[in-house]
Amino acid sequence: MSAVLKAENLQTFYGKSHILHGVSIEVEEGELVTLLGRNGAGKTTTLRSLVGLTAPRQGKVEIFGQDTTHWPAYKISRLGVGYVPEGRKIFPNLTVLENLSVPMARPGRWTIDRIFELFPNLGERRNSWGRQLSGGEQEMLAIARALLLNPKLLLLDEPSQGLAPLLVRDVFRVVASMREEGISVLLVEQNARFGLDVADRVYVLNDGEVVHSGSARELAADEQRVRALAGAGTEEGESAVAAQGVTTA
Protein backbone atom coordinates (compact mmCIF):
# COMPACT_ATOMS: atom_id res chain seq x y z
CA MET A 1 0.00 0.00 0.00
CA SER A 2 1.05 3.60 -0.60
CA ALA A 3 0.50 6.60 1.66
CA VAL A 4 -2.41 8.84 0.70
CA LEU A 5 -1.59 11.25 3.53
CA LYS A 6 1.80 11.95 5.03
CA ALA A 7 2.65 14.69 7.51
CA GLU A 8 6.16 15.29 8.77
CA ASN A 9 7.30 17.40 11.72
CA LEU A 10 4.29 19.72 11.86
CA GLN A 11 4.90 22.81 13.97
CA THR A 12 1.62 24.73 14.25
CA PHE A 13 0.87 27.89 16.20
CA TYR A 14 -2.17 29.96 17.11
CA GLY A 15 -0.61 33.39 17.41
CA LYS A 16 2.25 32.94 19.87
CA SER A 17 0.84 29.68 21.27
CA HIS A 18 2.84 26.70 20.03
CA ILE A 19 0.28 23.87 19.66
CA LEU A 20 1.88 21.10 17.56
CA HIS A 21 5.45 20.11 18.32
CA GLY A 22 6.78 17.99 15.47
CA VAL A 23 3.70 15.88 14.70
CA SER A 24 4.26 13.20 12.04
CA ILE A 25 1.46 10.87 10.92
CA GLU A 26 0.65 8.74 7.90
CA VAL A 27 -2.47 7.15 6.41
CA GLU A 28 -2.11 4.45 3.79
CA GLU A 29 -4.52 3.64 1.01
CA GLY A 30 -7.64 1.86 2.28
CA GLU A 31 -6.64 2.31 5.91
CA LEU A 32 -8.62 3.61 8.89
CA VAL A 33 -6.33 5.43 11.32
CA THR A 34 -7.48 6.87 14.63
CA LEU A 35 -5.86 9.85 16.34
CA LEU A 36 -6.49 9.75 20.09
CA GLY A 37 -5.74 12.13 22.94
CA ARG A 38 -7.24 14.02 25.82
CA ASN A 39 -8.92 17.42 25.43
CA GLY A 40 -6.34 19.98 24.42
CA ALA A 41 -3.87 17.41 23.10
CA GLY A 42 -3.81 18.99 19.63
CA LYS A 43 -6.06 16.61 17.71
CA THR A 44 -8.28 19.22 16.04
CA THR A 45 -5.28 21.44 15.28
CA THR A 46 -3.66 18.47 13.55
CA LEU A 47 -6.67 18.03 11.27
CA ARG A 48 -6.84 21.76 10.55
CA SER A 49 -3.16 21.71 9.63
CA LEU A 50 -3.75 18.82 7.24
CA VAL A 51 -6.72 20.34 5.40
CA GLY A 52 -5.41 23.87 4.96
CA LEU A 53 -7.38 25.68 7.67
CA THR A 54 -4.41 26.40 9.97
CA ALA A 55 -1.17 26.19 8.04
CA PRO A 56 1.84 24.85 9.97
CA ARG A 57 4.81 27.20 10.31
CA GLN A 58 7.17 24.30 9.76
CA GLY A 59 6.84 20.77 8.46
CA LYS A 60 5.35 19.22 5.37
CA VAL A 61 2.01 17.72 4.33
CA GLU A 62 1.66 15.46 1.31
CA ILE A 63 -1.73 14.26 0.06
CA PHE A 64 -1.83 11.78 -2.82
CA GLY A 65 1.84 12.49 -3.41
CA GLN A 66 1.44 16.27 -3.76
CA ASP A 67 2.95 18.82 -1.40
CA THR A 68 -0.17 20.55 -0.01
CA THR A 69 1.47 22.18 3.03
CA HIS A 70 0.43 25.73 2.13
CA TRP A 71 -2.55 25.02 -0.09
CA PRO A 72 -5.92 26.61 0.79
CA ALA A 73 -8.65 24.30 2.03
CA TYR A 74 -10.76 24.49 -1.14
CA LYS A 75 -7.86 23.33 -3.29
CA ILE A 76 -7.14 20.40 -0.97
CA SER A 77 -10.82 19.44 -1.06
CA ARG A 78 -10.69 19.27 -4.86
CA LEU A 79 -8.07 16.52 -4.62
CA GLY A 80 -10.76 14.27 -3.14
CA VAL A 81 -10.48 15.08 0.55
CA GLY A 82 -13.61 15.17 2.71
CA TYR A 83 -13.57 16.88 6.12
CA VAL A 84 -16.23 16.60 8.84
CA PRO A 85 -15.40 19.22 11.49
CA GLU A 86 -16.04 19.02 15.21
CA GLY A 87 -19.50 20.32 16.06
CA ARG A 88 -21.02 19.24 12.70
CA LYS A 89 -21.36 22.78 11.25
CA ILE A 90 -24.54 22.07 9.31
CA PHE A 91 -26.79 24.92 8.18
CA PRO A 92 -29.65 25.12 10.72
CA ASN A 93 -31.94 27.20 8.50
CA LEU A 94 -31.63 24.94 5.46
CA THR A 95 -33.48 21.66 4.98
CA VAL A 96 -31.67 18.33 4.89
CA LEU A 97 -31.91 18.30 1.10
CA GLU A 98 -30.65 21.88 0.86
CA ASN A 99 -27.72 21.06 3.17
CA LEU A 100 -26.81 18.18 0.87
CA SER A 101 -27.00 20.47 -2.15
CA VAL A 102 -24.39 22.88 -0.76
CA PRO A 103 -21.24 20.91 -1.67
CA MET A 104 -20.09 20.90 -5.27
CA ALA A 105 -20.55 17.17 -5.85
CA ARG A 106 -17.75 15.24 -7.54
CA PRO A 107 -18.52 12.40 -9.96
CA GLY A 108 -18.62 9.01 -8.28
CA ARG A 109 -20.70 6.44 -6.46
CA TRP A 110 -22.03 8.77 -3.77
CA THR A 111 -25.23 10.52 -4.83
CA ILE A 112 -28.08 11.94 -2.78
CA ASP A 113 -30.15 8.82 -3.50
CA ARG A 114 -27.36 6.59 -2.20
CA ILE A 115 -26.95 8.85 0.85
CA PHE A 116 -30.60 8.29 1.68
CA GLU A 117 -30.08 4.53 1.37
CA LEU A 118 -27.20 4.71 3.86
CA PHE A 119 -29.04 7.13 6.17
CA PRO A 120 -32.77 6.35 5.84
CA ASN A 121 -33.60 8.79 8.67
CA LEU A 122 -32.24 11.61 6.55
CA GLY A 123 -34.35 10.47 3.63
CA GLU A 124 -37.46 10.53 5.80
CA ARG A 125 -36.56 14.01 7.04
CA ARG A 126 -35.30 15.47 3.78
CA ASN A 127 -37.60 18.48 4.10
CA SER A 128 -36.88 19.12 7.81
CA TRP A 129 -34.78 22.09 8.87
CA GLY A 130 -31.27 21.33 10.05
CA ARG A 131 -32.09 22.77 13.47
CA GLN A 132 -34.91 20.27 13.88
CA LEU A 133 -32.61 17.23 13.64
CA SER A 134 -31.31 15.31 16.61
CA GLY A 135 -27.59 15.40 17.39
CA GLY A 136 -27.14 12.00 15.77
CA GLU A 137 -29.01 13.04 12.64
CA GLN A 138 -26.92 16.21 12.40
CA GLU A 139 -23.74 14.14 12.58
CA MET A 140 -25.04 11.81 9.88
CA LEU A 141 -25.88 14.86 7.75
CA ALA A 142 -22.36 16.25 8.20
CA ILE A 143 -20.85 12.91 7.14
CA ALA A 144 -23.28 12.63 4.23
CA ARG A 145 -22.35 16.08 2.98
CA ALA A 146 -18.67 15.10 2.95
CA LEU A 147 -19.43 11.83 1.15
CA LEU A 148 -21.09 13.72 -1.72
CA LEU A 149 -17.62 14.97 -2.60
CA ASN A 150 -16.87 11.31 -3.37
CA PRO A 151 -13.66 11.59 -1.35
CA LYS A 152 -10.73 9.23 -1.55
CA LEU A 153 -9.67 10.44 1.90
CA LEU A 154 -12.08 11.34 4.72
CA LEU A 155 -11.10 13.18 7.91
CA LEU A 156 -13.56 13.18 10.81
CA ASP A 157 -13.24 15.21 14.00
CA GLU A 158 -14.95 13.76 17.11
CA PRO A 159 -18.04 12.24 15.42
CA SER A 160 -19.24 10.73 18.73
CA GLN A 161 -19.15 14.01 20.64
CA GLY A 162 -22.33 14.68 22.58
CA LEU A 163 -24.22 11.66 21.22
CA ALA A 164 -26.18 9.05 23.16
CA PRO A 165 -24.61 5.56 23.13
CA LEU A 166 -27.13 4.11 20.67
CA LEU A 167 -26.41 6.89 18.18
CA VAL A 168 -22.67 6.50 18.69
CA ARG A 169 -23.03 2.88 17.58
CA ASP A 170 -24.70 3.93 14.34
CA VAL A 171 -22.10 6.61 13.62
CA PHE A 172 -19.17 4.26 14.15
CA ARG A 173 -20.70 1.54 11.99
CA VAL A 174 -20.91 4.08 9.18
CA VAL A 175 -17.31 5.19 9.80
CA ALA A 176 -16.09 1.57 9.73
CA SER A 177 -18.00 0.95 6.49
CA MET A 178 -16.09 3.72 4.73
CA ARG A 179 -13.01 1.49 4.63
CA GLU A 180 -15.07 -1.16 2.82
CA GLU A 181 -15.99 1.51 0.27
CA GLY A 182 -12.31 2.04 -0.46
CA ILE A 183 -12.09 5.36 1.37
CA SER A 184 -9.03 6.02 3.51
CA VAL A 185 -10.07 7.51 6.87
CA LEU A 186 -8.35 9.59 9.54
CA LEU A 187 -10.57 9.66 12.60
CA VAL A 188 -10.00 12.01 15.54
CA GLU A 189 -11.69 10.69 18.65
CA GLN A 190 -11.54 11.32 22.38
CA ASN A 191 -13.39 8.10 23.22
CA ALA A 192 -10.42 5.75 23.11
CA ARG A 193 -12.36 2.49 23.14
CA PHE A 194 -14.55 3.36 20.18
CA GLY A 195 -11.65 4.84 18.26
CA LEU A 196 -9.53 1.73 18.75
CA ASP A 197 -12.27 -0.73 17.89
CA VAL A 198 -12.74 0.53 14.34
CA ALA A 199 -9.12 1.37 13.46
CA ASP A 200 -6.25 -0.42 11.76
CA ARG A 201 -3.60 1.80 13.32
CA VAL A 202 -3.53 4.46 16.02
CA TYR A 203 -1.60 7.56 16.98
CA VAL A 204 -1.85 9.12 20.43
CA LEU A 205 -1.21 12.83 20.98
CA ASN A 206 -0.27 14.49 24.24
CA ASP A 207 0.52 18.20 24.51
CA GLY A 208 0.97 18.46 20.76
CA GLU A 209 3.37 15.53 20.41
CA VAL A 210 2.89 11.98 19.16
CA VAL A 211 3.56 9.78 22.21
CA HIS A 212 2.49 6.45 20.69
CA SER A 213 1.88 4.92 17.27
CA GLY A 214 1.18 1.36 16.20
CA SER A 215 -1.46 -1.32 15.78
CA ALA A 216 -4.88 -0.38 17.12
CA ARG A 217 -5.62 -4.01 17.98
CA GLU A 218 -2.44 -4.36 20.04
CA LEU A 219 -3.07 -1.17 21.99
CA ALA A 220 -6.73 -2.09 22.58
CA ALA A 221 -5.62 -5.36 24.20
CA ASP A 222 -3.65 -3.45 26.86
CA GLU A 223 -6.32 -1.67 28.90
CA GLN A 224 -3.86 -0.24 31.40
CA ARG A 225 -1.81 1.35 28.62
CA VAL A 226 -4.94 2.69 26.92
CA ARG A 227 -5.88 4.45 30.16
CA ALA A 228 -2.37 5.83 30.61
CA LEU A 229 -2.06 7.09 27.05
CA ALA A 230 -5.54 8.16 26.04
CA GLY A 231 -7.30 8.72 29.35
CA ALA A 232 -10.96 9.68 29.25
CA GLY A 233 -13.60 7.66 27.52
CA THR A 234 -12.21 4.14 27.87
CA GLU A 235 -14.64 2.72 30.43
CA GLU A 236 -17.73 4.23 28.86
CA GLY A 237 -16.67 3.17 25.40
CA GLU A 238 -15.84 -0.37 26.48
CA SER A 239 -19.23 -0.98 28.07
CA ALA A 240 -21.07 0.62 25.16
CA VAL A 241 -19.20 -1.46 22.59
CA ALA A 242 -19.97 -4.64 24.49
CA ALA A 243 -23.64 -3.76 24.74
CA GLN A 244 -24.08 -2.57 21.17
CA GLY A 245 -21.86 -4.88 19.14
CA VAL A 246 -19.90 -2.32 17.16
CA THR A 247 -17.92 -4.13 14.46
CA THR A 248 -14.20 -4.05 15.16
CA ALA A 249 -11.39 -3.83 12.66
C-alpha positions as YAML, in Angstrom:
chain: A
units: angstrom
residues:
- id: 1
  name: MET
  ca: [0.00, 0.00, 0.00]
- id: 2
  name: SER
  ca: [1.05, 3.60, -0.60]
- id: 3
  name: ALA
  ca: [0.50, 6.60, 1.66]
- id: 4
  name: VAL
  ca: [-2.41, 8.84, 0.70]
- id: 5
  name: LEU
  ca: [-1.59, 11.25, 3.53]
- id: 6
  name: LYS
  ca: [1.80, 11.95, 5.03]
- id: 7
  name: ALA
  ca: [2.65, 14.69, 7.51]
- id: 8
  name: GLU
  ca: [6.16, 15.29, 8.77]
- id: 9
  name: ASN
  ca: [7.30, 17.40, 11.72]
- id: 10
  name: LEU
  ca: [4.29, 19.72, 11.86]
- id: 11
  name: GLN
  ca: [4.90, 22.81, 13.97]
- id: 12
  name: THR
  ca: [1.62, 24.73, 14.25]
- id: 13
  name: PHE
  ca: [0.87, 27.89, 16.20]
- id: 14
  name: TYR
  ca: [-2.17, 29.96, 17.11]
- id: 15
  name: GLY
  ca: [-0.61, 33.39, 17.41]
- id: 16
  name: LYS
  ca: [2.25, 32.94, 19.87]
- id: 17
  name: SER
  ca: [0.84, 29.68, 21.27]
- id: 18
  name: HIS
  ca: [2.84, 26.70, 20.03]
- id: 19
  name: ILE
  ca: [0.28, 23.87, 19.66]
- id: 20
  name: LEU
  ca: [1.88, 21.10, 17.56]
- id: 21
  name: HIS
  ca: [5.45, 20.11, 18.32]
- id: 22
  name: GLY
  ca: [6.78, 17.99, 15.47]
- id: 23
  name: VAL
  ca: [3.70, 15.88, 14.70]
- id: 24
  name: SER
  ca: [4.26, 13.20, 12.04]
- id: 25
  name: ILE
  ca: [1.46, 10.87, 10.92]
- id: 26
  name: GLU
  ca: [0.65, 8.74, 7.90]
- id: 27
  name: VAL
  ca: [-2.47, 7.15, 6.41]
- id: 28
  name: GLU
  ca: [-2.11, 4.45, 3.79]
- id: 29
  name: GLU
  ca: [-4.52, 3.64, 1.01]
- id: 30
  name: GLY
  ca: [-7.64, 1.86, 2.28]
- id: 31
  name: GLU
  ca: [-6.64, 2.31, 5.91]
- id: 32
  name: LEU
  ca: [-8.62, 3.61, 8.89]
- id: 33
  name: VAL
  ca: [-6.33, 5.43, 11.32]
- id: 34
  name: THR
  ca: [-7.48, 6.87, 14.63]
- id: 35
  name: LEU
  ca: [-5.86, 9.85, 16.34]
- id: 36
  name: LEU
  ca: [-6.49, 9.75, 20.09]
- id: 37
  name: GLY
  ca: [-5.74, 12.13, 22.94]
- id: 38
  name: ARG
  ca: [-7.24, 14.02, 25.82]
- id: 39
  name: ASN
  ca: [-8.92, 17.42, 25.43]
- id: 40
  name: GLY
  ca: [-6.34, 19.98, 24.42]
- id: 41
  name: ALA
  ca: [-3.87, 17.41, 23.10]
- id: 42
  name: GLY
  ca: [-3.81, 18.99, 19.63]
- id: 43
  name: LYS
  ca: [-6.06, 16.61, 17.71]
- id: 44
  name: THR
  ca: [-8.28, 19.22, 16.04]
- id: 45
  name: THR
  ca: [-5.28, 21.44, 15.28]
- id: 46
  name: THR
  ca: [-3.66, 18.47, 13.55]
- id: 47
  name: LEU
  ca: [-6.67, 18.03, 11.27]
- id: 48
  name: ARG
  ca: [-6.84, 21.76, 10.55]
- id: 49
  name: SER
  ca: [-3.16, 21.71, 9.63]
- id: 50
  name: LEU
  ca: [-3.75, 18.82, 7.24]
- id: 51
  name: VAL
  ca: [-6.72, 20.34, 5.40]
- id: 52
  name: GLY
  ca: [-5.41, 23.87, 4.96]
- id: 53
  name: LEU
  ca: [-7.38, 25.68, 7.67]
- id: 54
  name: THR
  ca: [-4.41, 26.40, 9.97]
- id: 55
  name: ALA
  ca: [-1.17, 26.19, 8.04]
- id: 56
  name: PRO
  ca: [1.84, 24.85, 9.97]
- id: 57
  name: ARG
  ca: [4.81, 27.20, 10.31]
- id: 58
  name: GLN
  ca: [7.17, 24.30, 9.76]
- id: 59
  name: GLY
  ca: [6.84, 20.77, 8.46]
- id: 60
  name: LYS
  ca: [5.35, 19.22, 5.37]
- id: 61
  name: VAL
  ca: [2.01, 17.72, 4.33]
- id: 62
  name: GLU
  ca: [1.66, 15.46, 1.31]
- id: 63
  name: ILE
  ca: [-1.73, 14.26, 0.06]
- id: 64
  name: PHE
  ca: [-1.83, 11.78, -2.82]
- id: 65
  name: GLY
  ca: [1.84, 12.49, -3.41]
- id: 66
  name: GLN
  ca: [1.44, 16.27, -3.76]
- id: 67
  name: ASP
  ca: [2.95, 18.82, -1.40]
- id: 68
  name: THR
  ca: [-0.17, 20.55, -0.01]
- id: 69
  name: THR
  ca: [1.47, 22.18, 3.03]
- id: 70
  name: HIS
  ca: [0.43, 25.73, 2.13]
- id: 71
  name: TRP
  ca: [-2.55, 25.02, -0.09]
- id: 72
  name: PRO
  ca: [-5.92, 26.61, 0.79]
- id: 73
  name: ALA
  ca: [-8.65, 24.30, 2.03]
- id: 74
  name: TYR
  ca: [-10.76, 24.49, -1.14]
- id: 75
  name: LYS
  ca: [-7.86, 23.33, -3.29]
- id: 76
  name: ILE
  ca: [-7.14, 20.40, -0.97]
- id: 77
  name: SER
  ca: [-10.82, 19.44, -1.06]
- id: 78
  name: ARG
  ca: [-10.69, 19.27, -4.86]
- id: 79
  name: LEU
  ca: [-8.07, 16.52, -4.62]
- id: 80
  name: GLY
  ca: [-10.76, 14.27, -3.14]
- id: 81
  name: VAL
  ca: [-10.48, 15.08, 0.55]
- id: 82
  name: GLY
  ca: [-13.61, 15.17, 2.71]
- id: 83
  name: TYR
  ca: [-13.57, 16.88, 6.12]
- id: 84
  name: VAL
  ca: [-16.23, 16.60, 8.84]
- id: 85
  name: PRO
  ca: [-15.40, 19.22, 11.49]
- id: 86
  name: GLU
  ca: [-16.04, 19.02, 15.21]
- id: 87
  name: GLY
  ca: [-19.50, 20.32, 16.06]
- id: 88
  name: ARG
  ca: [-21.02, 19.24, 12.70]
- id: 89
  name: LYS
  ca: [-21.36, 22.78, 11.25]
- id: 90
  name: ILE
  ca: [-24.54, 22.07, 9.31]
- id: 91
  name: PHE
  ca: [-26.79, 24.92, 8.18]
- id: 92
  name: PRO
  ca: [-29.65, 25.12, 10.72]
- id: 93
  name: ASN
  ca: [-31.94, 27.20, 8.50]
- id: 94
  name: LEU
  ca: [-31.63, 24.94, 5.46]
- id: 95
  name: THR
  ca: [-33.48, 21.66, 4.98]
- id: 96
  name: VAL
  ca: [-31.67, 18.33, 4.89]
- id: 97
  name: LEU
  ca: [-31.91, 18.30, 1.10]
- id: 98
  name: GLU
  ca: [-30.65, 21.88, 0.86]
- id: 99
  name: ASN
  ca: [-27.72, 21.06, 3.17]
- id: 100
  name: LEU
  ca: [-26.81, 18.18, 0.87]
- id: 101
  name: SER
  ca: [-27.00, 20.47, -2.15]
- id: 102
  name: VAL
  ca: [-24.39, 22.88, -0.76]
- id: 103
  name: PRO
  ca: [-21.24, 20.91, -1.67]
- id: 104
  name: MET
  ca: [-20.09, 20.90, -5.27]
- id: 105
  name: ALA
  ca: [-20.55, 17.17, -5.85]
- id: 106
  name: ARG
  ca: [-17.75, 15.24, -7.54]
- id: 107
  name: PRO
  ca: [-18.52, 12.40, -9.96]
- id: 108
  name: GLY
  ca: [-18.62, 9.01, -8.28]
- id: 109
  name: ARG
  ca: [-20.70, 6.44, -6.46]
- id: 110
  name: TRP
  ca: [-22.03, 8.77, -3.77]
- id: 111
  name: THR
  ca: [-25.23, 10.52, -4.83]
- id: 112
  name: ILE
  ca: [-28.08, 11.94, -2.78]
- id: 113
  name: ASP
  ca: [-30.15, 8.82, -3.50]
- id: 114
  name: ARG
  ca: [-27.36, 6.59, -2.20]
- id: 115
  name: ILE
  ca: [-26.95, 8.85, 0.85]
- id: 116
  name: PHE
  ca: [-30.60, 8.29, 1.68]
- id: 117
  name: GLU
  ca: [-30.08, 4.53, 1.37]
- id: 118
  name: LEU
  ca: [-27.20, 4.71, 3.86]
- id: 119
  name: PHE
  ca: [-29.04, 7.13, 6.17]
- id: 120
  name: PRO
  ca: [-32.77, 6.35, 5.84]
- id: 121
  name: ASN
  ca: [-33.60, 8.79, 8.67]
- id: 122
  name: LEU
  ca: [-32.24, 11.61, 6.55]
- id: 123
  name: GLY
  ca: [-34.35, 10.47, 3.63]
- id: 124
  name: GLU
  ca: [-37.46, 10.53, 5.80]
- id: 125
  name: ARG
  ca: [-36.56, 14.01, 7.04]
- id: 126
  name: ARG
  ca: [-35.30, 15.47, 3.78]
- id: 127
  name: ASN
  ca: [-37.60, 18.48, 4.10]
- id: 128
  name: SER
  ca: [-36.88, 19.12, 7.81]
- id: 129
  name: TRP
  ca: [-34.78, 22.09, 8.87]
- id: 130
  name: GLY
  ca: [-31.27, 21.33, 10.05]
- id: 131
  name: ARG
  ca: [-32.09, 22.77, 13.47]
- id: 132
  name: GLN
  ca: [-34.91, 20.27, 13.88]
- id: 133
  name: LEU
  ca: [-32.61, 17.23, 13.64]
- id: 134
  name: SER
  ca: [-31.31, 15.31, 16.61]
- id: 135
  name: GLY
  ca: [-27.59, 15.40, 17.39]
- id: 136
  name: GLY
  ca: [-27.14, 12.00, 15.77]
- id: 137
  name: GLU
  ca: [-29.01, 13.04, 12.64]
- id: 138
  name: GLN
  ca: [-26.92, 16.21, 12.40]
- id: 139
  name: GLU
  ca: [-23.74, 14.14, 12.58]
- id: 140
  name: MET
  ca: [-25.04, 11.81, 9.88]
- id: 141
  name: LEU
  ca: [-25.88, 14.86, 7.75]
- id: 142
  name: ALA
  ca: [-22.36, 16.25, 8.20]
- id: 143
  name: ILE
  ca: [-20.85, 12.91, 7.14]
- id: 144
  name: ALA
  ca: [-23.28, 12.63, 4.23]
- id: 145
  name: ARG
  ca: [-22.35, 16.08, 2.98]
- id: 146
  name: ALA
  ca: [-18.67, 15.10, 2.95]
- id: 147
  name: LEU
  ca: [-19.43, 11.83, 1.15]
- id: 148
  name: LEU
  ca: [-21.09, 13.72, -1.72]
- id: 149
  name: LEU
  ca: [-17.62, 14.97, -2.60]
- id: 150
  name: ASN
  ca: [-16.87, 11.31, -3.37]
- id: 151
  name: PRO
  ca: [-13.66, 11.59, -1.35]
- id: 152
  name: LYS
  ca: [-10.73, 9.23, -1.55]
- id: 153
  name: LEU
  ca: [-9.67, 10.44, 1.90]
- id: 154
  name: LEU
  ca: [-12.08, 11.34, 4.72]
- id: 155
  name: LEU
  ca: [-11.10, 13.18, 7.91]
- id: 156
  name: LEU
  ca: [-13.56, 13.18, 10.81]
- id: 157
  name: ASP
  ca: [-13.24, 15.21, 14.00]
- id: 158
  name: GLU
  ca: [-14.95, 13.76, 17.11]
- id: 159
  name: PRO
  ca: [-18.04, 12.24, 15.42]
- id: 160
  name: SER
  ca: [-19.24, 10.73, 18.73]
- id: 161
  name: GLN
  ca: [-19.15, 14.01, 20.64]
- id: 162
  name: GLY
  ca: [-22.33, 14.68, 22.58]
- id: 163
  name: LEU
  ca: [-24.22, 11.66, 21.22]
- id: 164
  name: ALA
  ca: [-26.18, 9.05, 23.16]
- id: 165
  name: PRO
  ca: [-24.61, 5.56, 23.13]
- id: 166
  name: LEU
  ca: [-27.13, 4.11, 20.67]
- id: 167
  name: LEU
  ca: [-26.41, 6.89, 18.18]
- id: 168
  name: VAL
  ca: [-22.67, 6.50, 18.69]
- id: 169
  name: ARG
  ca: [-23.03, 2.88, 17.58]
- id: 170
  name: ASP
  ca: [-24.70, 3.93, 14.34]
- id: 171
  name: VAL
  ca: [-22.10, 6.61, 13.62]
- id: 172
  name: PHE
  ca: [-19.17, 4.26, 14.15]
- id: 173
  name: ARG
  ca: [-20.70, 1.54, 11.99]
- id: 174
  name: VAL
  ca: [-20.91, 4.08, 9.18]
- id: 175
  name: VAL
  ca: [-17.31, 5.19, 9.80]
- id: 176
  name: ALA
  ca: [-16.09, 1.57, 9.73]
- id: 177
  name: SER
  ca: [-18.00, 0.95, 6.49]
- id: 178
  name: MET
  ca: [-16.09, 3.72, 4.73]
- id: 179
  name: ARG
  ca: [-13.01, 1.49, 4.63]
- id: 180
  name: GLU
  ca: [-15.07, -1.16, 2.82]
- id: 181
  name: GLU
  ca: [-15.99, 1.51, 0.27]
- id: 182
  name: GLY
  ca: [-12.31, 2.04, -0.46]
- id: 183
  name: ILE
  ca: [-12.09, 5.36, 1.37]
- id: 184
  name: SER
  ca: [-9.03, 6.02, 3.51]
- id: 185
  name: VAL
  ca: [-10.07, 7.51, 6.87]
- id: 186
  name: LEU
  ca: [-8.35, 9.59, 9.54]
- id: 187
  name: LEU
  ca: [-10.57, 9.66, 12.60]
- id: 188
  name: VAL
  ca: [-10.00, 12.01, 15.54]
- id: 189
  name: GLU
  ca: [-11.69, 10.69, 18.65]
- id: 190
  name: GLN
  ca: [-11.54, 11.32, 22.38]
- id: 191
  name: ASN
  ca: [-13.39, 8.10, 23.22]
- id: 192
  name: ALA
  ca: [-10.42, 5.75, 23.11]
- id: 193
  name: ARG
  ca: [-12.36, 2.49, 23.14]
- id: 194
  name: PHE
  ca: [-14.55, 3.36, 20.18]
- id: 195
  name: GLY
  ca: [-11.65, 4.84, 18.26]
- id: 196
  name: LEU
  ca: [-9.53, 1.73, 18.75]
- id: 197
  name: ASP
  ca: [-12.27, -0.73, 17.89]
- id: 198
  name: VAL
  ca: [-12.74, 0.53, 14.34]
- id: 199
  name: ALA
  ca: [-9.12, 1.37, 13.46]
- id: 200
  name: ASP
  ca: [-6.25, -0.42, 11.76]
- id: 201
  name: ARG
  ca: [-3.60, 1.80, 13.32]
- id: 202
  name: VAL
  ca: [-3.53, 4.46, 16.02]
- id: 203
  name: TYR
  ca: [-1.60, 7.56, 16.98]
- id: 204
  name: VAL
  ca: [-1.85, 9.12, 20.43]
- id: 205
  name: LEU
  ca: [-1.21, 12.83, 20.98]
- id: 206
  name: ASN
  ca: [-0.27, 14.49, 24.24]
- id: 207
  name: ASP
  ca: [0.52, 18.20, 24.51]
- id: 208
  name: GLY
  ca: [0.97, 18.46, 20.76]
- id: 209
  name: GLU
  ca: [3.37, 15.53, 20.41]
- id: 210
  name: VAL
  ca: [2.89, 11.98, 19.16]
- id: 211
  name: VAL
  ca: [3.56, 9.78, 22.21]
- id: 212
  name: HIS
  ca: [2.49, 6.45, 20.69]
- id: 213
  name: SER
  ca: [1.88, 4.92, 17.27]
- id: 214
  name: GLY
  ca: [1.18, 1.36, 16.20]
- id: 215
  name: SER
  ca: [-1.46, -1.32, 15.78]
- id: 216
  name: ALA
  ca: [-4.88, -0.38, 17.12]
- id: 217
  name: ARG
  ca: [-5.62, -4.01, 17.98]
- id: 218
  name: GLU
  ca: [-2.44, -4.36, 20.04]
- id: 219
  name: LEU
  ca: [-3.07, -1.17, 21.99]
- id: 220
  name: ALA
  ca: [-6.73, -2.09, 22.58]
- id: 221
  name: ALA
  ca: [-5.62, -5.36, 24.20]
- id: 222
  name: ASP
  ca: [-3.65, -3.45, 26.86]
- id: 223
  name: GLU
  ca: [-6.32, -1.67, 28.90]
- id: 224
  name: GLN
  ca: [-3.86, -0.24, 31.40]
- id: 225
  name: ARG
  ca: [-1.81, 1.35, 28.62]
- id: 226
  name: VAL
  ca: [-4.94, 2.69, 26.92]
- id: 227
  name: ARG
  ca: [-5.88, 4.45, 30.16]
- id: 228
  name: ALA
  ca: [-2.37, 5.83, 30.61]
- id: 229
  name: LEU
  ca: [-2.06, 7.09, 27.05]
- id: 230
  name: ALA
  ca: [-5.54, 8.16, 26.04]
- id: 231
  name: GLY
  ca: [-7.30, 8.72, 29.35]
- id: 232
  name: ALA
  ca: [-10.96, 9.68, 29.25]
- id: 233
  name: GLY
  ca: [-13.60, 7.66, 27.52]
- id: 234
  name: THR
  ca: [-12.21, 4.14, 27.87]
- id: 235
  name: GLU
  ca: [-14.64, 2.72, 30.43]
- id: 236
  name: GLU
  ca: [-17.73, 4.23, 28.86]
- id: 237
  name: GLY
  ca: [-16.67, 3.17, 25.40]
- id: 238
  name: GLU
  ca: [-15.84, -0.37, 26.48]
- id: 239
  name: SER
  ca: [-19.23, -0.98, 28.07]
- id: 240
  name: ALA
  ca: [-21.07, 0.62, 25.16]
- id: 241
  name: VAL
  ca: [-19.20, -1.46, 22.59]
- id: 242
  name: ALA
  ca: [-19.97, -4.64, 24.49]
- id: 243
  name: ALA
  ca: [-23.64, -3.76, 24.74]
- id: 244
  name: GLN
  ca: [-24.08, -2.57, 21.17]
- id: 245
  name: GLY
  ca: [-21.86, -4.88, 19.14]
- id: 246
  name: VAL
  ca: [-19.90, -2.32, 17.16]
- id: 247
  name: THR
  ca: [-17.92, -4.13, 14.46]
- id: 248
  name: THR
  ca: [-14.20, -4.05, 15.16]
- id: 249
  name: ALA
  ca: [-11.39, -3.83, 12.66]
...
